[in-house]
Amino acid sequence: MDHLFTPYQLKGLQLKNRVVMPPMCQYSVTNKDGLATDWHYVHYVSRAIGGAGLIIIEMTDVEPDGRISDYDLGLWSDDQIAPLKRIVDACHQYGARVGIQIAHAGRKAEDAEVPVAPSAIPFDENSKTPRALSTEEINEIVEKFRLAVQRAVKAGFDVIELHGAHGYLIHQFTSAYTNKRTDEYGQDLTKFGKEVIQAVKSEMPENMPLIMRISGREYVEGGYGIDKAIEFSGVYQQAGVDMFHISAGGEGPIAAAGRPGTHVAYQVPLARAIKEALHVPVIAVGRLDEPGLANAVIGNEDADLVAVGRGMLRNPYWTLEAASALRQETEVPRQYTSGFPTR
Ligand SMILES: Cc1cc2nc3c(=O)[nH]c(=O)nc-3n(C[C@H](O)[C@H](O)[C@H](O)COP(=O)(O)O)c2cc1C
């Protein structure tokens, strides 16, 4: 029976355990140039020392106007490769594998003068009204996703995650709530996502898996539910996604009836539903930072990997502590063995 410390393999990606550090924006770029800084280096390498099997670097954007804020990471320029490579190489030394979440914020780009989106609908009354993208501009953004992934491959990443969740550009196209286009990108809500998948796959080695993060349900009035998420995920799977990372919401103001739970494991049923319906590997995330619970998600086959976000913000050594708590063997850096004695 698999548990949190059972190794895992997906195509050429070999993980020493099932623990994932999910993408978490640090808004710590100093010169608005998208370059990773020493903060990012220390932050990610600490979690590699702390034992995480897979570290997915935060939302990293394909163009300047695709950033949530001017302090986001970017991969629109070759200059951005080297500081990311430094992080990847260091994480590898501690046995972690490293992914990066490639994204465009679309209408949620707060510092863009005029954000872009499938349709000219603002996120809420306090947000800028975005400009609807032309077909030509859509093609250009798909190309920017391709180039960003080409750079990520050069930086040595082991896996790519596309941000298709939380109301960012790919989700904006996939959702009938934000995509009101009458052209082919509105008739087929998955057209943009499929084109991005195909473009980035063309840059990825054959044995490198592609992960897509999706919102398994929406929380706006009239938003889609898990059935719709299964339907479009099936299309994205056909287009080349190897694994889904199941989150939820983020598309707009939360409806009174749609408020997400704040209890532990609140998104696990969504992950399980996608896994069961599509026979595809999934990452579960959302308040899974109690080791016994995270272990149960793997043991019960709800998900293949478990991501621990805020728990790892609190404690970079979450994984080493979880191994102690679960009495499982894991590799501890030589310098820290006295902190994690083996029984
Ligand atoms: C500070 C912070 C930044 C985040 N940034 C991102 C991000 O860049 N991309 C993303 O998909 N999710 C982001 N998230 C969501 C997390 O990846 C994760 O799904 C969420 O925190 C729930 O997991 P948890 O309960 O283990 O923290 C962020 C969360 C936090 C707390």
The ligand as a Tripos MOL2 file, in Angstrom:
@<TRIPOS>MOLECULE
LIG
   31    33     1     0     0
SMALL
NO_CHARGES

@<TRIPOS>ATOM
      1 C1          1.0840   33.1230   -0.2470 C.3       1 LIG1
      2 C2          0.3580   32.2460   -1.2350 C.ar      1 LIG1
      3 C3          0.6200   32.3960   -2.5960 C.ar      1 LIG1
      4 C4         -0.0150   31.5620   -3.5370 C.ar      1 LIG1
      5 N1          0.3260   31.6590   -4.8610 N.ar      1 LIG1
      6 C5         -0.1560   30.7470   -5.7470 C.ar      1 LIG1
      7 C6          0.3540   30.6780   -7.0680 C.ar      1 LIG1
      8 O1          1.3060   31.3660   -7.4570 O.2       1 LIG1
      9 N2         -0.2250   29.7880   -7.9140 N.ar      1 LIG1
     10 C7         -1.2340   28.9390   -7.5080 C.ar      1 LIG1
     11 O2         -1.7300   28.1570   -8.3200 O.2       1 LIG1
     12 N3         -1.6780   28.9480   -6.2400 N.ar      1 LIG1
     13 C8         -1.1500   29.8050   -5.3500 C.ar      1 LIG1
     14 N4         -1.5390   29.7400   -4.0390 N.ar      1 LIG1
     15 C9         -2.4310   28.6390   -3.5960 C.3       1 LIG1
     16 C10        -1.6120   27.4750   -3.0560 C.3       1 LIG1
     17 O3         -0.8250   26.8590   -4.0730 O.3       1 LIG1
     18 C11        -2.5040   26.3850   -2.4140 C.3       1 LIG1
     19 O4         -3.3400   25.8500   -3.4120 O.3       1 LIG1
     20 C12        -3.3630   26.9510   -1.2860 C.3       1 LIG1
     21 O5         -2.5700   27.6970   -0.3700 O.3       1 LIG1
     22 C13        -4.1000   25.8250   -0.5220 C.3       1 LIG1
     23 O6         -3.1780   24.8960    0.0300 O.3       1 LIG1
     24 P1         -2.7490   24.9440    1.6000 P.3       1 LIG1
     25 O7         -4.0030   24.8330    2.4110 O.co2     1 LIG1
     26 O8         -1.8370   23.7730    1.7760 O.co2     1 LIG1
     27 O9         -2.0520   26.2660    1.8370 O.co2     1 LIG1
     28 C14        -0.9470   30.5920   -3.0910 C.ar      1 LIG1
     29 C15        -1.2170   30.4720   -1.7300 C.ar      1 LIG1
     30 C16        -0.5660   31.2620   -0.8060 C.ar      1 LIG1
     31 C17        -0.8390   31.0630    0.6670 C.3       1 LIG1
@<TRIPOS>BOND
     1     1     2 1
     2     2     3 ar
     3     2    30 ar
     4     3     4 ar
     5     4     5 ar
     6     4    28 ar
     7     5     6 ar
     8     6     7 ar
     9     6    13 1
    10     7     8 2
    11     7     9 ar
    12     9    10 ar
    13    10    11 2
    14    10    12 ar
    15    12    13 ar
    16    13    14 ar
    17    14    15 1
    18    14    28 ar
    19    15    16 1
    20    16    17 1
    21    16    18 1
    22    18    19 1
    23    18    20 1
    24    20    21 1
    25    20    22 1
    26    22    23 1
    27    23    24 1
    28    24    25 2
    29    24    26 1
    30    24    27 1
    31    28    29 ar
    32    29    30 ar
    33    30    31 1
@<TRIPOS>SUBSTRUCTURE
     1 LIG1         1 GROUP 0 **** ****
